[in-house]
Amino acid sequence: MNHHNFMSAIDQSISEGVRRGILHLTQEGNLATDNLIQINGSELVNFTSCSYLGLEHDERLKSAAIAAVEKYGVQFSESRAYVSIDLYRELEQLMSEIFEAPTIVAPTTTLAHLSAIPVILDPEDAVIADQQLHNSVLSGINVFKANWPIHFEVLRHNRLDVLKERIEALQKTYKRVWYFADGVYSMFGDRCPANEIFNLLDSFPVFHTYIDDAHSMSILGKNGKGYILSNHTIHERMIVASSMAKAFATGGGILVFPNKEIARRVRACGAPFNSSGPLQPATLGAAVASAKIHLTDEIYVLQTELANRIKYANSLFKATSLPLISNFDSGIFFVGTSRAELAYSIMEKMIKRGFLLNIGVFPAVSKNHSGIRFTMTTLQSYDQIERMIKTLNEVFFETLGEHQYSVDQIYSAFKVVARLEDRATGEFISEYSAGKE
């Protein structure tokens, strides 16, 4: 597919969602803590937020943001290459406590990738990217590729057996072999095999990893440091990127390094650190307040509240025949439809029934892997979760009947492996999410 056709396909996919009133929506009025959102004059129960712990409504974060504005103004318009307000230093010290490793804060996670990746890579390296790698990470790799020739290949999703084979082959030619992956993947909610990655790091001195763990920040691990480091300290050949714009509930990105020298080099050489604007004082103030919460036992109470909602949702799904396409143990759920038209129709009906969910269509997923994506947060009541899943089950199978499409056809598109006795309980796994496509 050439560039023109590719852009046209994206335009057609997104524009269809806009035309049908399910994309490019605008929230109207105030947002409260009861998980209701106003769209086009209708009150909808929100299942689209990535602020999994509901901290955006915490009075301590709001008060800290207001105090920072009062002290510094709404903006401190200087590049960090010259001057930073002292909240930056405080925040990075707190982040280093959370991650138990040197950290740098960036204006966004995307700018963190664009800062770090062109600095850490070398033309003598080989780069392997997971098939489901977040596009923002790929953008950082592409910046390097645009300026320097480098070996680049894509790995089938989570195929660590194939990754081992590629490391063994590539180490004969290249100085380092990098693997770029997500900790929790943003569309399907499945996880990378962390233990296997650490085993490969221990087995191959040429092997390095860069993990974007944005979607598990706060909700998993000691002090909320995320999934990839929940059972491990950062490896000497690993860099982790994360986000403060999701469950951390403020804004900004984080880079976690194995030592201070790599952190210093990225801070000195990363172009966005030298040329882009800083985080606003309000965001920095709120982030300091959030970090302090993360360093108390309160974070584990919030993690448990979210985990209980996820478990409750899973128990309800087991009573349906909805095809969940993920490991469904994160805050992200994905019900496959295969065809985009089915996803559009289901979303239209869900909005009419009072629930706001996401669609997953091209280019976020490949064309035959469309579906309905939604998230769990601590702001959702158990009653809201129960009503949404009951409604989705009704709407889903009503729509499949209208389009004369079957769940088995969806299973086939996602290459789902399911024993017959497991279908009644929902205990099945997609080869797509397991990396065996």
RODRENRO-183032 format. One record per atom (N, C-alpha, C): residue in one letter; x negated, y, z. Coordinates in pm, whole numbers, plus 50000, padded with zeros to 5 digits. Example, Ala and Ser with C-alpha at 12.3 -4.5 7.8 and 13.67 -1.06 7.14 Angstrom:
2
A486814943150780/A487704955050780/A486804967050780/S487154977550708/S486334989450714/S487105000350787/
% end
This chain:
437
M499164988150000/M500005000050000/M499125012450000/N499345021549902/N498545033749899/N499045043850002/H498295054850018/H498615064550122/H500005070550103/H500355074149979/H501665080249953/H502795070749991/N502685058149951/N503735048449982/N503825045650132/F502645045750198/F502625043350343/F503335054650416/M503025067150380/M503685078550444/M505175078750413/S505535074950292/S506945074450255/S507705064050336/A507045052650362/A507675042150443/A507895046950586/I506905054050641/I507055059550776/I508175069850778/D508175078850681/D509195089250673/D510585083150665/Q510745072950584/Q512045066550569/Q512505060050699/S511575053250768/S511915046250892/S512325056051001/I511535066551021/I511835076151128/I513065084551092/S513155088750966/S514275097250925/S515605089950938/E515615076850917/E516835069150935/E517265069451081/G516295068451171/G516625069351312/G517145083151351/V516555093651293/V517025107251320/V518445109051267/R518685104251144/R520015105651081/R521085098851165/R520725087751229/R521715080151305/R521795084351452/G521065094951485/G521185100651619/G520525092651729/I519425085551696/I518755077451798/I517265080851811/L516765090151730/L515385094851741/L515365110151738/H514285115851787/H514095130451793/H515245137251869/L515595131151982/L516675136452064/L516165147452157/T517085155352210/T516725166152302/T517535164952430/Q516845164852544/Q517505164952675/Q518105178752700/E519325178952748/E520015191652776/E520255192952926/G520075205152978/G520385207553119/G519295202753213/N519635201653341/N518675197853444/N518515182653450/L517335178453497/L517085164253523/L517095162153673/A517865152653719/A517945149553862/A517335135853886/T517365131354010/T516735118654044/T517685106754034/D518865109053976/D519835097953966/D519735090653832/N518655093253756/N518365085953633/N519385088153522/L520065099453524/L521005102853417/L520395113853331/I520595112753201/I520015122153106/I521125127153014/Q521095139852979/Q522125145952895/Q521625146652751/I522345140152659/I521995140052516/I523255143052435/N523205153652357/N524335157052268/N525665157552344/G525615163252463/G526835164752541/G527285152452615/S526545141452605/S526915129052673/S525935125952785/E526435120352892/E525585116253004/E525215101652987/L523925098852976/L523435085352951/L522545080753065/V522585067753094/V521645061853189/V520335059653115/N519255064753171/N517975065253101/N517135052653125/F516855045253018/F515965033753023/F514795035752925/T514325048252915/T513255051252820/T512015057352886/S512075060653014/S510965067653079/S509795058353108/C508575063553088/C507355056353128/C506845061053263/S507605069653331/S507245073653467/S507835063153562/Y507175051653567/Y507735039753627/Y508035041053776/L507325049853847/L507495051053992/L508355063054033/G508815070953936/G509705081953966/G509065093354042/L507745094354038/L507045104554116/L507205118654061/E507735120053940/E507905133553885/E508875142053967/H509695135554048/H510645142754132/H510165144154277/D508965139254307/D508455139954443/D508185154454483/E508705158454598/E508575172354642/E507125176354664/R506265166854702/R504865170254724/R504165174054594/L504515167154485/L503925170454355/L504445183854306/K505745186254322/K506315198954277/K505745210754357/S505615208954487/S505075219754571/S503615222554537/A502845212054509/A501435213754474/A501295220854339/A502185217754246/A502145224454115/A502445239254131/I503455242554211/I503825256554233/I502685264054303/A502075257654402/A500965264054475/A499785266754383/A499515257654290/A498405259554197/A498675271254102/V499925272754059/V500285284153974/V500125297154052/E500565297154175/E500435309254257/E498975313054276/K498095303254287/K496675305954314/K495905309254187/Y496205302154075/Y495375303453955/Y496105309553835/G497435311453845/G498195315453729/G498645303453650/V499415305653544/V499935294353466/V498875288453375/Q497755295553356/Q496725290753265/Q495365295653312/F494345286953294/F492965290953311/F492285287853178/S492235297553092/S491915295152951/S490415295752923/E489725285252967/E488305283952937/E487985269352909/S487085267152815/S486605253652792/S485845248852915/R485975235952944/R485265230253059/R483755230353038/A483305232552915/A481865233852892/A481315245952965/Y482195255652993/Y481765267953060/Y482175268253207/V483475267853232/V483965269253370/V485205260553389/S485295254353507/S486505246953546/S486955252153682/I488275252453704/I488735255953838/I488445244253932/D488345247154062/D487875236954156/D488815225054171/L490065226454126/L490975215054129/L490465203354044/Y489745206353936/Y489165195753853/Y488195187353935/R487295193954007/R486315186654087/R487005178154193/E488015183854260/E488735176254361/E489435164254301/L490075166354185/L490795155454121/L489855144254078/E488725147554018/E487795137153974/E487185129654092/Q486975136354203/Q486505129454323/Q487555119554373/L488815123754373/L489885114854415/L490045103054319/M489945105754190/M490045095054091/M488905084854106/S487735089754137/S486605080654159/S486835071954282/E487545077154383/E487925068954498/E488945058354458/I489925062354379/I490955052854335/I490335041554255/F489495044754158/F488935034654068/F487645028454121/E487085034354227/E485835029454285/E484725028954180/A484705039654098/A483735040953990/A483755055353941/P482705059853873/P482685073553821/P483805076053720/T484435087753727/T485535090953637/T485375104953580/I486025107253466/I486175120553407/I487645122153372/V488195133853398/V489575137153363/V489595144653232/A490505141053142/A490655147353011/A492055153252999/P492265162852907/P493595168952893/P494695158852857/T494355148752777/T495275137952743/T494465125152729/T495145113752729/T494445101152707/T493895100452565/T494645105852469/T494145106052331/T492845113952321/L492785125652386/L491545133452384/L490435126352461/A490785118352560/A489785110252629/A489145100352531/H489985093652450/H489445084452349/H488565091852248/L489055103352202/L488305110952102/L487005116452158/S486945118052290/S485715122552354/S484715111152370/A485195099952421/A484285089152462/A483815080352347/I484745076152261/I484415065752163/I483325070052065/P483365082052007/P482275085951917/P480925087151987/V480915088552120/V479655089652194/V479085075852226/I479935066452261/I479445053352306/I479075044052191/L479655046352073/L479365037451960/L478065041151891/D477515031351818/D476275033051743/D476425025851609/P475835030951501/P475965024251371/P475475009751371/E474655006151468/E474164992351475/E475124983151551/D476254988551593/D477254980551665/D478234974151567/A478924963751617/A480104958151550/A481314961051638/V482414964851575/V483634968351648/V484744958651611/I485374952951713/I486534944251695/I487714950751767/A488804952951696/A489994959151755/A491124949051759/D491794948151875/D492954939451883/D494034944351787/Q494784934951733/Q495834937951636/Q496864947851689/Q497104947651820/Q498104956451880/Q497474968451952/L496214971351924/L495534982651988/L496324995551966/H496445003652072/H497205016052061/H496565025251957/N497425031951881/N496935040251771/N496005051351819/S496205056351940/S495335067051990/S493895062252007/V493715049652046/V492365044052057/V491755042351918/L492575037451826/L492115035751688/L491685049051628/S492335059951667/S491955073151618/S490535076551659/G490165072951781/G488805075351827/G487785067551748/I488115054951717/I487215046651635/I487095052651495/N488215057351441/N488205062851305/N487375075551295/V487305083451403/V486445095251401/V484995091151382/F484575080651452/F483205075851436/F483005070151295/K483965061951250/K483845055751118/K483765065951006/A484395077651024/A484375087950920/A483005094050902/N482175092851004/N480855099150999/N479695089150988/W479925076851036/W478845067051036/W479395053450991/P478655046450906/P479105033050866/P478975023550985/I479985015351004/I479965005951116/I480814993751079/H480394982151126/H481194970151102/H482464970851185/F483604968751120/F484894969551188/F485784958251140/E486454951751236/E487414941351201/E488534940951303/V489654935151264/V490834934251349/V491014919751394/L491244918051524/L491454904851583/L492944902151599/R493384890351566/R494764886551593/R495044888251742/H496224892751772/H496554897551906/H496234887452015/N495374891752109/N495014884052228/N494364870552197/R493784868952080/R493124856252047/R491684856352098/L491534854052227/L490214854252288/L489354842552243/D489974831552198/D489194820452142/D488504824752012/V489234832151929/V488644837351806/V487614848151837/L487904856451938/L486944866751977/L485604860552016/K485624849852091/K484384843152129/K483604838752006/E484314833051910/E483654828751786/E483024840451712/R483734851751710/R483214863551639/R481994869451711/I482024869351846/I480864874251920/I479644865551887/E479834852451889/E478734843151860/E478144845651722/A479004848851625/A478524851151488/A477894865051474/L478554875251528/L478114888951507/L476854892451586/Q476604885751698/Q475434888951778/Q474124885951705/K474204878051601/K473004875051523/K472574886851436/T473514896151412/T473254907251320/T473294920851387/Y474144922251490/Y474394935451547/Y473874936451690/K473484948851726/K472904951451858/K473934949251968/R475164954051947/R476244952552043/R477524948851970/V478384941352037/V479704937851983/V480744943552079/W481544953152030/W482564959752111/W483934953652082/Y484714951952188/Y486114947752174/Y486994958652233/F487904964052153/F488834974452196/F490224968352210/A490834970152328/A492144964052355/A492904972852454/D494174969452475/D494994975852578/D495064966452699/G495234972252817/G495464964052935/G496874958452935/V497864967552928/V499264963952905/V499674970552775/Y500164962752680/Y500474968052548/Y501794975452550/S501794987152486/S502874996852505/S504194992952442/M504174984552340/M505424981352273/M506074968752331/F505314958052346/F505884945452393/F505714943252542/G504854951052608/G504684949852752/G503864937952796/D503234930852702/D502384919552741/D500994924552778/R500194915952839/R498894919852891/R497754913252813/C496604919652815/C495414913152761/C494934902852864/P494224892452821/P493734882152915/P492504887352990/A492714894053101/A491624900953171/A490534891453218/N490924880353280/N489904871153332/N489014865853222/E489614862753107/E488824857652995/E487864868352941/I488304880952942/I487424891652896/I486224893052988/F486444892553119/F485324893353213/F484404881253198/N484954869553169/N484114857653146/N483224859553024/L483784865452918/L482994867952798/L481904878352824/L482224888352905/L481214898352941/L480054891853016/D480364882453104/D479324875553179/D478524865853091/S479154861052984/S478524850752901/S477674856352789/F478004868352740/F477324873952623/F476764887852656/P475454889352671/P474864902352702/P475104912952595/V475434908952473/V475694918752367/V477134923952369/F477974917752449/F479404920652446/F479744932652533/H480514942252478/H480994954052549/H482504955452526/T483214961552620/T484664963352603/T485074977552637/Y486134981752568/Y486774994652594/Y488264991552605/I488844993752723/I490224989852750/I491065002252780/D492175003852708/D493155014252737/D494225008152828/D494195012052955/D495095006153053/D496165016053100/A496605024653008/A497495035853044/A498795031253108/H499395020453056/H500735016653101/H500765009153233/S499595005653288/S499624999053419/S499055007953529/M498625020153494/M498155029453596/M499245031653700/S498895031253825/S499785033653940/S500625021453978/I501125013953881/I502085003453914/I501424990353954/L500114988953928/L499404976553960/L498054979854023/G497544970754102/G496194971854152/G496034980054279/K494874978154344/K494534985854463/K494555000754432/N495235008454513/N495375022854492/N495975026454357/G496625016554293/G497265019154164/G496285020854051/K495105014454059/K494095016453954/K494355008153829/G495435000453829/G495844993953705/G495544979253698/Y495984973353589/Y495904958853571/Y494494953853548/I493764959953457/I492484954253414/I491484953653528/L491594963053623/L490674963453737/L491334958853866/S492524952853855/S493254948953975/S492554937754051/N491864928953979/N491164917854043/N489664917954016/H489184928953959/H487774929753923/H487254943953948/T485974945153981/T485324958153973/T484904960253828/I484754972853788/I484444975453649/I483094969153613/H483034962753497/H481824956053453/H480834966353400/E479554963253408/E478514972653364/E478584975453214/R479304967053139/R479454969352994/R480914971552957/M481624978253043/M483054981053022/M483344995853047/I484225001452965/I484795014652989/I486305013152988/V486965019453085/V488425018853095/V488985032853078/A489995034152995/A490745046652981/A492125044653042/S492665055153102/S493995054053160/S494735067353143/S495925068053201/S496785079653179/S497405084453309/M497495097653322/M498245103653433/M499625108253386/A499965105453260/A501215110253202/A502335099953209/K502085088653276/K503125078453287/K503485076853435/A503185065553497/A503615063653635/A502925073153733/F501775078453696/F501095088253782/F501865101353788/A502655104053683/A503715114253682/A503225128653675/T502055131053616/T501635145053603/T501275148553459/G500225143153407/G499735146253274/G498225145553275/G497655142453159/G496205141253149/G495765126953132/G494495125353094/G493915112153075/G492735110153168/I492305097553182/I491215093953272/I490255084753198/L488975086953217/L487945077653170/L487205072353290/V487045059053297/V486375052453409/V485125045653355/F483985048153419/F482695043553368/F481995034453469/P481095025953420/P480365017153512/P479245024153587/N478795035753535/N477725043053605/N477815057953571/K477145066053649/K477215080453634/K476525085353508/E475535078153459/E474805082853341/E475685082553216/I476455071853198/I477345071253082/I478405082153093/A478935084153215/A479915094753236/A479325108353203/R478085110753247/R477425123553219/R477255125853070/R476855115352999/R476605116552855/R477905119552779/V478985112852817/V480275115352751/V480755129552782/R480595133852906/R480985147552941/R480165157752863/A478885155052842/A478015164452772/A478225164452621/C478495152652563/C478515151352417/C479905149752357/G480885146152438/G482225144152383/G482795157352332/A483075158052203/A483475170752141/A484675177352210/P485765170052241/P486905176652305/P486575182552442/F485585176952513/F485205182752641/F484525196352622/N483945198452505/N483255210852477/N484105221152404/S485185216652341/S485905225952253/S487395226952277/S487995217852352/S489445218452371/S489775225252503/G491035229252516/G491475235952637/G491605226352754/P491665231652876/P491745223252996/P493195219753030/L493345211253130/L494655209253190/L495105222053259/Q496405224553258/Q496935236553322/Q496875235153475/P496735246153546/P496665245653693/P497815237853757/A499035239653707/A500175232553766/A499985217453756/T499515212853642/T499285198453623/T498175193453715/L497095201153726/L495995197253814/L496455196653959/G497235206654002/G497715206654139/G498585194554168/A499505191454078/A500375179854096/A499565166954093/A498535166354006/A497715154253996/A496935151754124/V496415162254187/V495725160654315/V496695154954419/A497925160054422/A498925155154517/A499255140554490/S499385136854363/S499695122954328/S498535113854366/A497305118254340/A496135110154374/A496065107454524/K496415117354604/K496395115454750/K497425105054793/I498585104754727/I499585094354756/I499025080654720/H498335079954606/H497755067154562/H496735061654661/L496115070254738/L495105065854834/L495685062754971/T497015061554977/T497685057255100/T498475044455071/D498975038355176/D499775026055160/D501115028655093/E501505041155078/E502775044255013/E502815039054870/I501665038654805/I501635034154666/I502105019654656/Y501835011554759/Y502234997454756/Y503734995954778/V504325005054854/V505775005154870/V506435008054736/L505915018054664/L506465021554532/L506265010154433/Q505085003954434/Q504824992654345/Q505824981254371/T506104978754498/T507044968054533/T508454971354488/E508854983954504/E510184987954458/E510344985554308/L509314988954231/L509384986554087/L509374971554057/A508484964154122/A508394949754097/A509724942854127/N510404947054231/N511694940954264/N512734943554156/R512724955354097/R513654958453988/R513334950253864/I512054948453837/I511654940353722/I512094925853743/K511894920553863/K512324906853893/K513844905553880/Y514564915653927/Y516014915353918/Y516464915353772/A515844923753691/A516174924053549/A515894910553484/N514774904453517/N514444891453461/N515474880853501/S515934881453625/S516944871653668/S518234873353590/L518574885753554/L519774888153475/L519594883553331/F518404885753277/F518144881453139/F518224866353124/K517864859153228/K517894844553220/K519314839253206/A520284847553239/A521684843553223/A522224847153085/T521374852953001/T521764856352864/T520954848052766/S521244849852638/S520444843652532/S519654854052454/L519474865652513/L518724876352447/L517254872252427/P516714874052308/P515344869952281/P514314880352327/L513834878952450/L512784887652501/L511454883852436/I510794893752377/I509544891152307/I508414897552387/S508024891352497/S506904896152577/S506714886852694/N505714889852777/N505544882352901/N506514886853008/F507224897652981/F508224904153066/F507894903853215/D506644907953249/D506304909853390/D505734923853413/S505864932553312/S505474946553328/S506754954853333/G506624968053330/G507804976453329/G508414978053192/I507834971453091/I508274972752952/I508954959852907/F510144961152848/F510874949752794/F511114952052645/F511104941352568/F511344942352424/F512224930752381/V513414933952331/V514334923852278/V514224924252127/G513814913352068/G513584913051924/G514864913151843/T514834920151731/T515914919451633/T515394915051497/S514084915751480/S513414912751353/S513694923751251/R514944925551213/R515304935551112/R515574949151177/A515054959651113/A515234973251166/A516704977251168/E517474973251070/E518874976951062/E519634972351186/L519304960551236/L519954955551357/L519604964451477/A518324968451485/A517904977051596/A518614990451592/Y518724996451474/Y519435009151460/Y520885007651507/S521564997251460/S522974995451492/S523184993251642/I522334984951702/I522454982351846/I522244995051926/M521235002951887/M520965015451958/M522135025151949/E522725026351831/E523885035151815/E524995031151912/K525245018251921/K526325013452007/K525985015152155/M524715013152191/M524325014752331/M524485029152376/I524145038552290/I524335052652323/I525815055652343/K526655050352256/K528105052452271/K528635046252399/R527955035852445/R528385029052570/R527735035252693/G526885045652673/G526355053052788/G524965049552832/F524165042852745/F522805038952783/F521805043452677/L520705049552722/L519645053752632/L518475044052642/L518185037452530/L517055028252519/L516195033052402/N515095026252375/N514245029452260/N514435018952151/I514125022852029/I513985012951924/I512505010951894/G512154998951854/G510804996151808/G510884992351662/V510525001651573/V510564999251429/V509245003951367/F509065001051240/F507875005451168/F507775020751177/P506575026351207/P505255020051209/P504805015251346/A505625016551451/A505225011951584/A505034996851586/V505814989751506/V505674975351490/V505724972351341/S505324960351302/S505424956451162/S506894954951124/K507174955150995/K508554956350948/K509454944850989/N508914933051009/N509764921751048/N509704918951198/H509174928751275/H509114927051419/H509824938551492/S510924943151436/S511694953851500/S512414948651623/G512874958151707/G513614953951824/G514034965651911/I514574962452026/I515024972152125/I514034971952242/R513464983652270/R512474984952378/R513064993452490/F512854989352614/F513314997452726/F512394995152845/T512485004152943/T511585003753057/T512355003653187/M511704998353291/M512264998353425/M511515008753509/T512245016253590/T511645025853682/T512315024753818/T511675030553919/T512265030154053/T513485039054065/L513725047853966/L514905056553970/L516175049253930/Q516035037953863/Q517215030453821/Q517785022653937/S519085023253953/S519735015354057/S519935001154006/Y520124991954099/Y520374978054059/Y521674977053981/D522644985154015/D523904985153942/D523694989853798/Q522895000353778/Q522605005153643/Q521914994353560/I520954987353620/I520244976753550/I521214965653511/E522074961753602/E523034950953574/E523994955053463/R524514967253469/R525454971653367/R524794972953231/M523544977753228/M522864979153100/M522634965553034/I522144955853110/I521854942753052/I523134935853007/K524204937053085/K525484931353043/K525974937752914/T525854950952905/T526284958052784/T525414954352665/L524094953752686/L523184950252577/L523484936252525/N523764927052614/N524084913452570/N525344913452483/E526364920952522/E527594921552444/E527354927952307/V526674939452309/V526434946952186/V525514939252092/F524504932752148/F523524925552067/F524194914551984/F524974906152049/F525554894951976/F526734899251890/E527404909951927/E528424915751839/E527784920351709/T526624926851719/T525924931951601/T525354920651517/L524804910451581/L524304898951504/L525434892551424/G526634891451485/G527764885851413/G528164894251294/E528154907251310/E528524916351201/E527554915151085/H526304912551113/H525274911751008/H524984897350966/Q525724888051024/Q525544873850993/Q524074869651009/Y523544873251123/Y522164870251156/Y522144862351285/S521134854151307/S521124845351425/S519884847551510/V519994843351636/V518844843951726/V517714835151675/D518054823851616/D517004815051563/D516204821951453/Q516854830151372/Q516134837651270/Q515174847851334/I515594853551447/I514714862751520/I513534855151578/Y513824843551641/Y512744835251694/Y511724832051584/S512234828851467/S511354825251356/S510484836951314/A511074848951307/A510304860751266/A509184863651364/F509444861651495/F508434864251597/F507594851951630/K507864840951559/K507164828451583/K507234824251730/V508454824051781/V508684820451920/V508624805451938/V507904801252041/V507864787352079/V508784785652200/A509794777352187/A510724775552300/A511224761152303/R511044754552414/R511674741552431/R513164743552450/L513944734252405/L515394735952412/L515864738052556/E515244730852652/E515694732252790/E515314745852846/D514354752952783/D513944765852833/D514834777152783/R515534775152676/R516324786052619/R517434790452714/A517904781352796/A518964784952890/A518444794253000/T517144793353028/T516574801453136/T515784813253083/G515574813752952/G514804824852896/G513314822852908/E512854811152953/E511424808752972/E510794804252840/F510564813952753/F509904810852627/F508894821852600/I508004819352507/I506974829152477/I506794830552327/S506574842652283/S506364845452143/S504904842852106/E504684835451998/E503324833851949/E502754847351909/Y503604856451870/Y503144869851833/Y502524876651954/S503244876752068/S502694883252187/S501574875152249/A501544862052222/A500474853952277/A499254853952186/G499374860152069/G498234861351981/G498014849551889/K499044841551865/K498854829751782/K499654830451653/E499854842851608/E500634844851486/E499874839251367/
% end
